């Protein structure tokens, strides 16, 4: 496989360590996929952010994970069945207040960011953001990587890719964006109409056919992607090394437990997505381990 110009981490601050990617923002500490979660991720030292995008009934790209709004808002119904106006008035934060369990020191960070004053509900003013609103928060921070996941299917994959790319082009952030999806046809479409945009094919832990490095590599090639985004359960050192040898970058999601983070660091992945970017940052900072010669050799081959 020909190595893509995107296949090495020229924008990352330290090539020896995985990039810290805040999954749906700092979603272990704030309501997922909200502006507050994105601001908190930046404040906690994340080097990148991942978000999920869907289209509203009137075709607007909005940042929300589930196909229905029930779990993360005070509304009900499918995202695709609601207009932008209907979505943006929903409360996307108060649900998180009920399960808020902040680590020592994080509350001060949140209070510094918060503008509500005497509001008893820290997150009750959070709404479902548009993609433009999310990028307005993220772009000025000069993050190394912004992952935008396309939550689509065959009915709207092209419309969604076109809508997202239009915003990316308008903001001139082609170099920092990676579009990813479980829908590999959407990724193939994206790469064909925008070959300069980084893409990643996402893989779940289920499905025995996707567990081997060979089958993953073949699937990424078929999707014409630059990167494999693997569930942490299949991101073993053997798989990661094989994908690197094929000229691919590798990210892993979603690692929240310290022992999983440490294993992924040792595996040589290029980026780790986590709900707790501060936790991952601490683990990386406290680690004195060095990459093995075999991993360094793979890195050199991959970046030639």
C-alpha positions in Angstrom: 0.0 0.0 0.0 1.4 3.4 -0.9 2.0 5.5 2.1 -0.3 8.5 2.3 1.2 12.0 3.0 -1.1 11.9 6.0 0.5 8.8 7.5 2.9 10.3 9.9 2.2 12.6 12.8 3.9 15.8 11.7 1.4 17.8 13.7 1.8 15.9 17.0 3.8 17.5 19.8 5.8 14.3 20.5 6.2 11.5 18.0 7.2 9.0 20.7 3.9 9.2 22.5 0.3 8.6 21.4 -1.8 11.7 20.9 -4.4 12.3 23.6 -7.8 12.5 21.9 -10.8 13.5 24.0 -13.6 11.2 23.0 -16.8 13.2 22.5 -14.8 15.9 24.4 -13.9 15.3 28.0 -17.1 13.2 28.2 -16.2 11.5 31.5 -16.3 14.8 33.2 -18.9 16.8 31.2 -21.9 16.0 29.0 -20.7 14.3 25.9 -20.5 16.2 22.5 -21.3 19.5 24.1 -19.3 22.8 23.9 -18.5 22.4 27.6 -17.0 19.0 27.0 -14.9 20.4 24.2 -13.7 23.4 26.3 -12.9 21.2 29.2 -10.9 18.8 26.9 -8.8 21.7 25.8 -8.3 22.9 29.4 -7.2 19.4 30.5 -4.5 19.2 27.9 -6.1 17.0 25.1 -4.2 17.2 21.9 -7.2 16.3 19.8 -11.0 15.9 20.1 -13.4 13.4 18.6 -17.1 14.2 18.0 -20.1 12.5 16.3 -22.1 14.2 13.6 -25.6 13.5 12.3 -27.9 15.4 10.0 -31.2 17.0 11.2 -34.4 16.7 9.3 -33.5 19.9 7.5 -30.0 18.8 6.6 -27.9 20.6 9.2 -24.9 18.8 10.7 -25.2 18.6 14.5 -23.0 17.0 17.1 -24.7 14.1 18.9 -23.9 10.4 19.1 -27.2 8.4 19.4 -29.7 8.1 16.6 -32.3 9.2 19.1 -32.1 12.2 21.5 -33.6 10.4 24.4 -30.5 9.4 26.3 -28.6 12.7 26.3 -31.3 15.4 26.2 -34.7 16.1 27.7 -36.4 15.4 24.3 -37.5 12.3 22.5 -37.4 11.0 19.0 -34.8 10.4 16.2 -32.3 13.1 15.4 -33.2 12.8 11.7 -36.8 13.5 12.5 -36.1 16.8 14.2 -35.3 20.2 12.7 -32.3 22.2 13.7 -34.5 24.6 15.6 -36.2 21.8 17.5 -32.8 20.2 18.4 -31.0 23.4 19.6 -33.6 24.1 22.3 -33.2 20.7 24.0 -31.3 20.5 27.3 -28.2 18.4 26.6 -26.6 18.9 29.9 -28.7 18.4 33.0 -28.9 14.6 32.5 -25.2 14.6 33.3 -25.6 16.5 36.6 -27.2 13.4 38.1 -24.2 11.2 37.5 -21.5 13.9 38.1 -18.5 12.5 40.0 -15.6 14.8 39.6 -12.0 14.0 40.4 -10.2 16.2 42.9 -9.0 19.4 41.2 -11.3 19.1 38.2 -14.2 21.0 39.8 -12.0 24.2 39.9 -11.3 23.8 36.2 -15.0 23.5 35.4 -15.9 26.4 37.7 -13.4 28.6 35.9 -14.9 27.7 32.5 -18.5 28.0 33.8 -20.3 31.3 33.3 -23.6 30.4 35.1 -22.7 31.9 38.5 -25.2 30.7 41.0 -26.7 28.0 38.8 -27.3 24.8 40.8 -27.1 22.7 37.6 -23.5 23.1 36.3 -24.5 21.8 32.8 -28.2 22.7 32.4 -27.5 25.4 29.8 -25.8 23.0 27.4 -27.5 22.4 24.1 -26.9 20.1 21.1 -24.3 22.1 19.1 -24.1 22.5 15.4 -20.9 21.3 13.8 -20.0 25.0 13.1 -20.4 25.9 16.7 -18.2 23.0 17.9 -15.5 23.9 15.4 -15.7 27.6 16.5 -14.6 26.4 19.9 -12.0 23.9 18.8 -10.2 25.6 15.9 -8.7 28.5 17.8 -7.1 26.1 20.2 -4.8 24.7 17.5 -5.5 21.1 18.3 -3.3 18.6 16.5 -6.3 16.6 15.3 -10.0 16.9 15.2 -11.8 13.6 14.5 -15.3 14.0 13.0 -17.3 10.7 13.0 -20.0 10.4 10.4 -23.0 8.7 11.9 -24.7 7.9 8.6 -26.0 5.1 6.4 -26.5 4.5 2.7 -29.4 6.9 2.6 -27.5 10.0 3.6 -23.8 9.2 3.6 -23.0 11.4 0.5 -25.2 14.2 1.8 -23.4 14.1 5.2 -19.9 14.0 3.7 -20.7 16.9 1.4 -22.1 19.0 4.3 -19.2 18.3 6.6 -16.6 18.9 3.9 -18.2 22.2 2.9 -17.7 23.5 6.5 -14.1 22.1 6.7 -13.2 23.9 3.5 -14.9 27.1 4.6 -12.8 27.1 7.8 -9.6 26.1 6.0 -8.9 23.3 8.5 -8.2 20.5 6.1 -4.8 19.7 7.7 -6.2 19.1 11.2 -9.4 17.2 10.4 -9.9 13.4 10.1 -13.2 12.1 9.0 -14.0 8.6 10.3 -16.9 6.2 10.3 -18.1 2.6 10.7 -19.7 3.1 7.3 -16.7 2.4 5.1 -18.6 3.3 2.0 -18.9 6.8 3.4 -15.2 7.0 4.0 -14.5 5.8 0.4 -16.8 8.4 -0.9 -15.1 11.1 1.2 -11.7 10.1 0.0 -12.7 10.1 -3.6 -14.2 13.6 -3.6 -11.6 15.0 -1.1 -8.3 13.1 -1.5 -6.5 15.7 0.6 -8.7 15.0 3.7 -7.5 12.4 6.3 -9.9 9.6 6.7 -10.1 6.6 9.1 -12.1 3.4 8.9 -13.5 2.4 12.3 -13.6 -1.2 13.6 -15.6 -2.6 16.5 -14.5 -5.4 18.8 -17.2 -7.8 17.6 -17.0 -9.8 14.4 -14.3 -12.4 14.2 -13.6 -11.5 10.5 -12.2 -8.1 11.6 -9.9 -9.3 14.3 -6.9 -10.2 12.2 -4.4 -7.6 11.1 -4.7 -8.8 7.5 -8.5 -8.5 7.4 -8.3 -5.0 9.0 -5.7 -3.9 6.5 -7.7 -5.1 3.6 -10.8 -3.3 4.8 -8.9 -0.1 5.3 -7.5 -0.4 1.8 -11.0 -1.0 0.4 -12.2 2.1 2.2 -9.2 4.0 0.8 -8.5 5.3 4.3 -5.4 6.6 5.9 -6.0 5.2 9.3 -7.5 2.3 11.2 -9.5 3.3 14.3 -9.7 0.2 16.4 -11.7 -0.7 19.5 -9.1 -1.1 22.2 -9.8 -4.8 22.5 -8.3 -5.5 19.1 -5.5 -3.0 19.2 -2.8 -5.5 20.2 0.9 -4.8 19.6 0.9 -7.4 16.8 -2.0 -5.8 15.0 -0.7 -2.3 15.4 2.7 -3.3 14.1 1.3 -5.0 11.1 -0.9 -2.0 10.3 2.1 0.4 10.6 4.1 -1.8 8.3 1.3 -1.4 5.7 1.7 2.4 6.0 -1.3 3.1 8.1 -1.8 5.1 11.3 -3.6 3.5 14.1 -5.9 5.0 16.8 -7.6 3.1 19.6 -11.0 3.9 21.3 -12.3 4.2 24.0 -9.7 3.6 26.7 -10.8 4.8 30.2 -9.1 2.4 32.5 -5.4 2.9 33.4 -4.3 -0.6 32.6 -5.9 -0.4 29.2 -4.2 3.0 28.5 -0.8 1.6 29.5 -1.3 -1.4 27.3 -2.2 0.8 24.3 0.8 3.0 24.9 3.1 0.0 24.9 1.4 -1.3 21.7 2.6 1.7 19.7 -0.7 3.2 18.7 -0.5 6.8 17.3 -3.6 8.1 19.2 -5.7 7.0 22.1 -9.3 8.2 22.4 -10.6 8.5 26.0 -13.4 10.1 28.0 -10.7 11.1 30.5 -7.9 13.0 28.8 -6.5 14.2 32.1 -6.1 10.6 33.2 -4.3 9.6 30.0 -2.1 12.7 30.2 -1.0 11.8 33.7 -0.2 8.2 32.8 1.8 9.2 29.8 3.7 11.8 31.9 4.5 9.3 34.6 5.6 6.6 32.2 9.4 6.1 31.8 9.0 3.3 29.4 10.6 3.5 25.9 9.3 2.1 22.7 11.0 -1.2 21.8 13.5 -1.2 18.8 10.9 -3.2 16.8 8.3 -0.4 17.2 10.8 2.3 16.4 11.9 0.4 13.3 8.2 0.1 12.2 7.8 3.9 12.8 10.8 4.6 10.5 9.5 2.4 7.8 6.1 4.0 8.0 7.4 7.5 7.8 9.7 7.1 4.8 
